[in-house]
């Protein structure tokens, strides 16, 4: 997408009657339909091995056809509104392309789960589910009612979201696999057997306590060590908070955070069911605390990080600088003197002095350019 078109589409007025809302839906559904069709066409390349056993091909194909029809219909309607003809035509073209790619009877071949793959299905499923949850939630309980769904920077954040979900194999290669290789050389400890024998709910709490203690100090180091801040500043560059803002993370930060999280989990030997419960929780929680919602949660906000707590961490107001490092448990900020929980809500976001470039490529290169200049 060209910079001019991206800038034009960053903040779209979705006032009913202009056809822009229909055009947005058309492009959204058309794009997802095309991705879904590619998953049907080449499941060995575009689907996640762990998910393949749960799929019902008949149901998924029916959903794909419905999505194609809706994408084409919304595009046709938006073309009737002269202001949105180009966007509507784009949505219709995507829907037609999806129909062509996904046409015919496609039999899923026998797939070797060890092959290289791109988690396109993981991206599509999570994006649809999260959009259905958080877009209505942000419209019903907005912290900033004037903020558009397609706020400034949403395209960049969507690209980050796509990379983090489609690049699961790449991320695992640099995080999970090194930990597993290391532990393969280590004999099972009695501590691991004792940890795995505990109730799942207790293991879940212990994972939160252990992982968040480590990530608290890593997060704090990212703020207080200038070279590391250049990496973390990418996450803070968003000037409007919403559910997609959680995805804006430099690749190096993703790898460091995943490695720091997986290492104690595997070293201590937590049961797989407790680990899965934790992964589901943090996936939802990380998105929720970035969302444009006005929930305060009196009492609970001192036990578990809330949108109010984390929005203050992202605030560029003077009193909020280098506060609220904890990802899940504010008790660590209380213990280490970095907590901030005023009676008001944060109102200004972004970095104070860093001039972060637009776009995922420029942001990826930003830390390296800063280091080389010094």
TINU-904465 format. One record per residue (C-alpha): x, y, z. Coordinates in Angstrom, 2 decimals. Each point is the difference from the previous one (the first is absolute). Layout:
REM TINU-904465
{u = X, v = Y, w = Z}
...
REM end
This chain:
REM TINU-904465
{u = 0.00, v = 0.00, w = 0.00}
{u = 1.45, v = 3.38, w = -1.00}
{u = 0.74, v = 2.60, w = 2.67}
{u = -2.55, v = 2.42, w = -1.49}
{u = -2.76, v = -2.61, w = 0.07}
{u = 1.02, v = -1.15, w = 3.48}
{u = -0.08, v = 3.53, w = 1.38}
{u = -3.36, v = 0.60, w = -1.66}
{u = -1.43, v = -3.15, w = 1.53}
{u = 1.54, v = 0.35, w = 3.47}
{u = -2.90, v = 2.00, w = 1.41}
{u = -3.18, v = -0.75, w = -1.90}
{u = -3.26, v = 1.75, w = 0.82}
{u = -2.46, v = -2.87, w = 0.41}
{u = -3.09, v = 2.20, w = 0.33}
{u = -2.97, v = -2.00, w = -1.35}
{u = -1.22, v = 0.93, w = -3.47}
{u = 3.35, v = 0.59, w = -1.70}
{u = 0.70, v = -3.61, w = -0.89}
{u = 3.41, v = 0.04, w = 1.68}
{u = -1.06, v = -2.40, w = 2.73}
{u = -1.24, v = -2.45, w = -2.62}
{u = 3.23, v = 0.42, w = -1.96}
{u = 2.03, v = -0.75, w = 3.11}
{u = -2.03, v = -3.14, w = 0.68}
{u = 0.33, v = -1.01, w = -3.64}
{u = 3.80, v = 0.31, w = 0.00}
{u = 0.24, v = -1.70, w = 3.40}
{u = -2.20, v = -2.96, w = -1.01}
{u = 1.53, v = -0.20, w = -3.46}
{u = 3.52, v = -0.15, w = 1.42}
{u = -0.88, v = -2.62, w = 2.60}
{u = -1.87, v = -2.02, w = -2.63}
{u = 3.03, v = 0.00, w = -2.26}
{u = 2.20, v = -1.15, w = 2.86}
{u = -2.50, v = -2.71, w = 0.92}
{u = -0.12, v = -1.17, w = -3.62}
{u = 3.80, v = -0.28, w = -0.03}
{u = -0.21, v = -2.18, w = 3.11}
{u = -2.36, v = -2.33, w = -1.88}
{u = 2.18, v = 0.01, w = -3.09}
{u = 3.35, v = -0.63, w = 1.76}
{u = -0.70, v = -1.27, w = 3.53}
{u = 3.50, v = -1.43, w = 0.38}
{u = 1.49, v = 3.50, w = -0.38}
{u = -2.61, v = 2.31, w = 1.51}
{u = -1.56, v = -1.90, w = 2.92}
{u = 1.31, v = -0.62, w = 3.51}
{u = 0.72, v = -3.70, w = 0.69}
{u = -1.45, v = 0.11, w = 3.54}
{u = -3.34, v = 1.29, w = -1.35}
{u = -0.52, v = -2.36, w = -2.94}
{u = -1.57, v = -2.80, w = 2.03}
{u = -2.74, v = 2.30, w = 1.31}
{u = -1.21, v = 1.36, w = -3.34}
{u = -3.31, v = -1.00, w = -1.57}
{u = 0.53, v = 0.57, w = -3.72}
{u = -3.72, v = 0.19, w = -0.84}
{u = -0.72, v = 2.67, w = 2.60}
{u = 3.06, v = 2.01, w = -0.90}
{u = -0.81, v = -0.08, w = -3.70}
{u = -3.56, v = 1.21, w = 0.73}
{u = 1.44, v = 2.87, w = 2.07}
{u = 2.41, v = 0.83, w = -2.80}
{u = -2.82, v = 0.18, w = -2.54}
{u = -2.06, v = 2.19, w = 2.34}
{u = 2.95, v = 2.33, w = 0.55}
{u = 0.57, v = 0.28, w = -3.76}
{u = -3.66, v = 0.82, w = -0.61}
{u = -0.10, v = 2.62, w = 2.77}
{u = 3.27, v = 1.57, w = -1.16}
{u = -1.27, v = 0.29, w = -3.55}
{u = -3.39, v = 1.35, w = 1.16}
{u = 1.48, v = 2.68, w = 2.25}
{u = 2.36, v = 1.02, w = -2.80}
{u = -2.87, v = 0.30, w = -2.47}
{u = -1.97, v = 2.14, w = 2.44}
{u = 2.96, v = 2.30, w = 0.66}
{u = 0.52, v = 0.48, w = -3.74}
{u = -3.49, v = 1.44, w = -0.14}
{u = 1.24, v = 2.73, w = 2.34}
{u = 2.22, v = 2.10, w = -2.26}
{u = 2.48, v = 0.93, w = 2.76}
{u = 0.99, v = -3.65, w = 0.57}
{u = -0.07, v = -1.49, w = -3.50}
{u = 3.72, v = -0.77, w = -0.08}
{u = 0.05, v = -1.73, w = 3.36}
{u = -3.18, v = -1.89, w = -0.83}
{u = 1.48, v = -1.23, w = -3.26}
{u = 3.12, v = -1.15, w = 1.89}
{u = -2.14, v = -2.02, w = 2.39}
{u = -1.94, v = -1.56, w = -2.86}
{u = 3.23, v = -0.91, w = -1.81}
{u = 1.34, v = -1.70, w = 3.13}
{u = -3.25, v = -1.95, w = 0.40}
{u = 0.10, v = -1.12, w = -3.64}
{u = 3.66, v = -1.04, w = 0.37}
{u = -0.92, v = -2.03, w = 3.09}
{u = -2.83, v = -1.69, w = -1.91}
{u = 2.37, v = -0.93, w = -2.84}
{u = 2.73, v = -1.30, w = 2.32}
{u = -2.47, v = -1.93, w = 2.13}
{u = -2.14, v = -1.33, w = -2.86}
{u = -0.42, v = -3.69, w = -0.70}
{u = 0.22, v = -2.98, w = 2.30}
{u = 3.23, v = 0.10, w = 1.98}
{u = 1.15, v = -3.13, w = 1.78}
{u = 2.41, v = 0.52, w = 2.88}
{u = 3.10, v = -2.11, w = -0.65}
{u = 1.92, v = -2.01, w = 2.54}
{u = 2.28, v = 2.54, w = 1.62}
{u = 3.33, v = -0.46, w = 1.68}
{u = -0.34, v = 2.11, w = 3.16}
{u = 3.76, v = 0.57, w = 0.06}
{u = 0.02, v = 2.10, w = -3.16}
{u = 0.51, v = 3.75, w = -0.11}
{u = -3.25, v = 1.92, w = 0.21}
{u = -1.48, v = 3.48, w = 0.32}
{u = -2.80, v = 0.26, w = 2.58}
{u = -2.43, v = 1.81, w = -2.27}
{u = -2.95, v = -1.85, w = 1.54}
{u = 1.12, v = 1.05, w = 3.49}
{u = 0.10, v = 3.64, w = -1.09}
{u = -3.46, v = -0.12, w = -1.62}
{u = -1.69, v = -1.80, w = 2.90}
{u = 1.46, v = 2.19, w = 2.73}
{u = -0.59, v = 3.23, w = -1.91}
{u = -3.67, v = -0.85, w = -0.59}
{u = -0.64, v = -1.12, w = 3.58}
{u = 1.79, v = 2.97, w = 1.58}
{u = -1.64, v = 2.51, w = -2.35}
{u = -3.44, v = -1.42, w = 0.85}
{u = 0.79, v = 0.38, w = 3.71}
{u = 1.93, v = 3.26, w = 0.26}
{u = -1.47, v = 2.26, w = -2.66}
{u = -3.52, v = -0.16, w = 1.54}
{u = 1.56, v = 0.26, w = 3.49}
{u = 1.92, v = 3.15, w = -0.91}
{u = -3.08, v = 1.56, w = -1.62}
{u = -2.23, v = -0.82, w = 3.00}
{u = 2.43, v = 1.08, w = 2.77}
{u = 2.54, v = 2.34, w = -1.63}
{u = 2.58, v = 1.85, w = 2.04}
{u = 0.34, v = 2.42, w = -2.91}
{u = -3.39, v = 0.14, w = -1.79}
{u = 1.41, v = 2.22, w = -2.76}
{u = 2.62, v = -2.56, w = -1.04}
{u = -0.77, v = -1.75, w = -3.28}
{u = 0.08, v = -3.77, w = -0.39}
{u = 2.51, v = 0.56, w = -2.77}
{u = 2.10, v = 2.38, w = 2.07}
{u = 3.43, v = 1.32, w = -0.91}
{u = 2.52, v = -2.82, w = -0.38}
{u = -2.48, v = -2.86, w = -0.25}
{u = 1.46, v = -1.30, w = -3.27}
{u = 3.48, v = -0.20, w = 1.52}
{u = -1.37, v = -1.79, w = 3.06}
{u = -1.92, v = -2.45, w = -2.19}
{u = 3.27, v = -0.87, w = -1.75}
{u = 1.61, v = -0.68, w = 3.38}
{u = -3.01, v = -2.13, w = 0.95}
{u = 0.35, v = -1.95, w = -3.24}
{u = 3.71, v = -0.61, w = 0.47}
{u = -0.29, v = -1.14, w = 3.63}
{u = -2.76, v = -2.48, w = -0.89}
{u = 1.28, v = -1.23, w = -3.36}
{u = 3.61, v = -0.20, w = 1.15}
{u = -0.65, v = -2.40, w = 2.88}
{u = 2.44, v = -2.55, w = -1.41}
{u = 2.78, v = 2.58, w = -0.37}
{u = -0.57, v = 1.34, w = 3.52}
{u = -0.09, v = -3.53, w = 1.44}
{u = 3.27, v = -0.82, w = -1.75}
{u = 1.78, v = 2.73, w = 1.96}
{u = -1.81, v = -0.46, w = 3.33}
{u = -1.69, v = -3.32, w = 0.75}
{u = 2.45, v = -2.22, w = -1.89}
{u = 3.19, v = 1.36, w = 1.70}
{u = -1.62, v = -0.51, w = 3.41}
{u = -1.07, v = -3.54, w = -0.87}
{u = 3.45, v = -0.85, w = -1.37}
{u = 1.60, v = 1.26, w = 3.21}
{u = -2.39, v = -1.92, w = 2.23}
{u = 0.51, v = -3.17, w = -2.05}
{u = 3.50, v = -0.13, w = 1.45}
{u = -1.29, v = 0.47, w = 3.54}
{u = -1.43, v = -2.90, w = 1.97}
{u = -3.45, v = 0.33, w = 1.56}
{u = 0.14, v = 1.61, w = 3.41}
{u = -2.13, v = -1.00, w = 2.99}
{u = -1.14, v = 3.61, w = 0.09}
{u = -1.51, v = -0.37, w = -3.48}
{u = -1.93, v = -3.11, w = 1.05}
{u = -1.30, v = 1.78, w = 3.08}
{u = -1.03, v = 3.11, w = -1.99}
{u = -1.84, v = -2.06, w = -2.65}
{u = -1.89, v = -1.94, w = 2.69}
{u = -1.62, v = 3.14, w = 1.45}
{u = -3.60, v = 1.05, w = -0.83}
{u = -0.25, v = 1.73, w = -3.38}
{u = -1.44, v = 3.19, w = 1.49}
{u = 2.96, v = 0.27, w = 2.38}
{u = 2.50, v = -0.57, w = -2.84}
{u = -1.76, v = 2.73, w = -1.99}
{u = 0.50, v = 2.50, w = 2.84}
{u = 3.61, v = -1.07, w = 0.43}
{u = 0.70, v = 0.51, w = -3.71}
{u = -1.39, v = 3.54, w = 0.27}
{u = 2.18, v = 0.72, w = 3.05}
{u = 3.21, v = -1.44, w = -1.42}
{u = -0.27, v = 1.28, w = -3.57}
{u = -1.16, v = 3.49, w = 0.95}
{u = 2.89, v = 0.44, w = 2.43}
{u = 2.46, v = -0.65, w = -2.81}
{u = -1.81, v = 2.05, w = -2.61}
{u = -0.37, v = 2.89, w = 2.47}
{u = 3.78, v = 0.41, w = 0.14}
{u = 0.45, v = -0.54, w = -3.72}
{u = -2.67, v = 2.62, w = -0.66}
{u = 1.61, v = 2.38, w = 2.46}
{u = 3.40, v = -0.53, w = -1.63}
{u = -1.54, v = 0.82, w = -3.37}
{u = -0.99, v = 3.39, w = 1.40}
{u = 3.09, v = 0.82, w = 2.02}
{u = 2.79, v = -1.22, w = -2.31}
{u = 0.17, v = 2.43, w = -2.96}
{u = 1.03, v = -2.59, w = -2.61}
{u = -2.89, v = -2.29, w = 0.97}
{u = -2.43, v = 2.92, w = 0.12}
{u = 0.52, v = 0.53, w = -3.73}
{u = -1.54, v = -3.44, w = -0.51}
{u = -2.83, v = 0.42, w = 2.52}
{u = -0.81, v = 3.52, w = -1.20}
{u = -1.67, v = -1.60, w = -3.03}
{u = -2.72, v = -1.39, w = 2.29}
{u = -0.48, v = 3.42, w = 1.58}
{u = -0.19, v = 1.85, w = -3.31}
{u = -3.74, v = -0.49, w = -0.37}
{u = -1.83, v = 3.22, w = 0.83}
{u = -3.49, v = -1.51, w = 0.24}
{u = -0.67, v = -3.10, w = 2.05}
{u = -2.22, v = -2.83, w = -1.17}
{u = 0.03, v = -3.79, w = -0.13}
{u = 2.35, v = -0.15, w = -2.99}
{u = 2.63, v = 2.15, w = 1.76}
{u = 1.18, v = -3.02, w = 2.00}
{u = 1.44, v = -1.51, w = -3.19}
{u = 2.45, v = 2.83, w = -0.68}
{u = 3.18, v = -1.68, w = 1.23}
{u = 3.47, v = -0.09, w = -1.53}
{u = 1.09, v = -3.50, w = -1.00}
{u = 2.86, v = 0.06, w = 2.53}
{u = -2.40, v = 0.84, w = 2.81}
{u = -2.33, v = -2.83, w = -1.00}
{u = 2.88, v = -2.49, w = 0.08}
{u = 1.34, v = 1.26, w = 3.35}
{u = -3.43, v = -0.04, w = 1.65}
{u = -0.88, v = -3.45, w = -1.33}
{u = 3.35, v = -1.44, w = 1.06}
{u = -0.28, v = 1.55, w = 3.47}
{u = -3.50, v = -1.42, w = 0.36}
{u = 0.64, v = -3.50, w = -1.33}
{u = 3.24, v = -0.62, w = 1.89}
{u = -1.43, v = -0.08, w = 3.57}
{u = -3.14, v = -1.79, w = -1.22}
{u = 1.96, v = -2.90, w = -1.46}
{u = 2.78, v = -0.02, w = 2.59}
{u = -2.49, v = -0.35, w = 2.87}
{u = -2.00, v = -2.64, w = -1.87}
{u = -3.52, v = 1.39, w = 0.14}
{u = -2.68, v = -2.32, w = -1.39}
{u = -1.04, v = 0.63, w = -3.65}
{u = -3.61, v = 0.74, w = 0.97}
{u = 1.14, v = 2.76, w = 2.38}
{u = 2.29, v = 1.42, w = -2.69}
{u = -2.81, v = 0.01, w = -2.58}
{u = -2.32, v = 1.76, w = 2.46}
{u = 2.71, v = 2.60, w = 0.62}
{u = 0.63, v = 0.56, w = -3.73}
{u = -3.71, v = 0.49, w = -0.69}
{u = -0.26, v = 2.42, w = 2.92}
{u = 2.98, v = 2.16, w = -0.95}
{u = -1.05, v = 0.09, w = -3.66}
{u = -3.35, v = 1.51, w = 0.96}
{u = 1.30, v = 2.07, w = 2.91}
{u = 2.74, v = 1.73, w = -2.01}
{u = -2.57, v = 1.16, w = -2.54}
{u = -2.56, v = 1.02, w = 2.62}
{u = 2.36, v = 2.29, w = 1.96}
{u = 0.79, v = 1.95, w = -3.20}
{u = -3.65, v = 0.36, w = -1.02}
{u = -1.78, v = 3.34, w = -0.22}
{u = -2.32, v = -0.74, w = 2.94}
{u = -0.80, v = 2.01, w = 3.09}
{u = -0.27, v = -2.83, w = 2.57}
{u = 1.52, v = 0.86, w = 3.41}
{u = -0.42, v = -3.26, w = 2.01}
{u = 0.37, v = 1.44, w = 3.54}
{u = 1.81, v = -2.48, w = 2.23}
{u = 0.80, v = -2.45, w = -2.78}
{u = 2.36, v = 2.50, w = -1.63}
{u = 2.43, v = -0.52, w = 2.90}
{u = 0.02, v = -3.77, w = -0.52}
{u = 0.05, v = -0.26, w = -3.79}
{u = 1.14, v = 2.45, w = -2.67}
{u = -2.98, v = 1.78, w = -1.56}
{u = -0.41, v = 2.34, w = -2.99}
{u = 0.15, v = 2.94, w = 2.42}
{u = 3.30, v = -1.27, w = 1.49}
{u = 1.67, v = -0.71, w = -3.35}
{u = -1.27, v = 3.15, w = -1.72}
{u = 1.91, v = 1.98, w = 2.61}
{u = 3.12, v = -1.94, w = -0.95}
{u = -0.49, v = 1.13, w = -3.61}
{u = -0.76, v = 3.60, w = 0.96}
{u = 2.45, v = 2.72, w = -1.01}
{u = -1.07, v = 2.22, w = 2.92}
{u = 2.91, v = 0.92, w = 2.30}
{u = -1.18, v = -1.88, w = 3.08}
{u = -0.51, v = -3.20, w = -2.03}
{u = 3.50, v = -0.37, w = -1.42}
{u = 1.58, v = -3.34, w = 0.99}
{u = -2.94, v = -1.22, w = 2.06}
{u = -2.14, v = -3.18, w = 0.12}
{u = 2.42, v = -2.51, w = -1.48}
{u = -1.86, v = -3.14, w = 1.08}
{u = -1.79, v = -1.91, w = -2.71}
{u = -2.48, v = -1.81, w = 2.26}
{u = 0.62, v = 0.68, w = 3.70}
{u = 0.22, v = 3.61, w = 1.25}
{u = 1.38, v = -1.29, w = 3.30}
{u = 3.48, v = 0.01, w = -1.57}
{u = -0.30, v = 3.71, w = -0.78}
{u = -1.17, v = 0.58, w = 3.57}
{u = 2.94, v = -1.97, w = 1.43}
{u = 2.61, v = 1.67, w = -2.23}
{u = -1.37, v = 3.54, w = 0.19}
{u = -1.18, v = 0.50, w = -3.58}
{u = -3.78, v = -0.09, w = 0.38}
{u = -2.25, v = 2.84, w = -1.20}
{u = -3.74, v = -0.11, w = 0.50}
{u = -1.50, v = 3.53, w = 0.16}
{u = -3.71, v = 0.70, w = 0.19}
{u = -0.10, v = 1.16, w = -3.62}
{u = 0.49, v = -1.91, w = -3.25}
{u = 2.97, v = 0.50, w = -2.32}
{u = -0.70, v = 2.40, w = -2.85}
{u = 3.20, v = 0.30, w = -2.07}
{u = 2.13, v = -2.75, w = -1.51}
{u = 3.12, v = -0.47, w = -2.08}
{u = 3.71, v = 0.57, w = 0.52}
{u = 1.27, v = 3.26, w = 1.47}
{u = 3.18, v = 0.72, w = -1.97}
{u = 0.47, v = -2.87, w = -2.45}
{u = -1.15, v = 0.59, w = -3.56}
{u = -1.13, v = -3.46, w = -1.07}
{u = -0.49, v = -0.46, w = -3.76}
{u = -3.29, v = -1.19, w = -1.44}
{u = -0.28, v = -3.48, w = -1.40}
{u = 1.17, v = -3.40, w = 1.18}
{u = 3.24, v = 0.00, w = -2.05}
{u = 1.12, v = 3.43, w = 1.19}
{u = -0.80, v = -0.94, w = 3.58}
{u = 1.94, v = -3.26, w = -0.27}
{u = 3.08, v = 1.90, w = -1.20}
{u = -0.38, v = 2.89, w = 2.47}
{u = 2.02, v = -1.53, w = 2.91}
{u = 2.89, v = -1.00, w = -2.27}
{u = 0.20, v = 3.46, w = -1.56}
{u = 0.01, v = 1.58, w = 3.46}
{u = 2.80, v = -2.30, w = 1.20}
{u = 2.16, v = 0.62, w = -3.08}
{u = -0.39, v = 3.75, w = 0.32}
{u = 1.41, v = -0.19, w = 3.51}
REM end
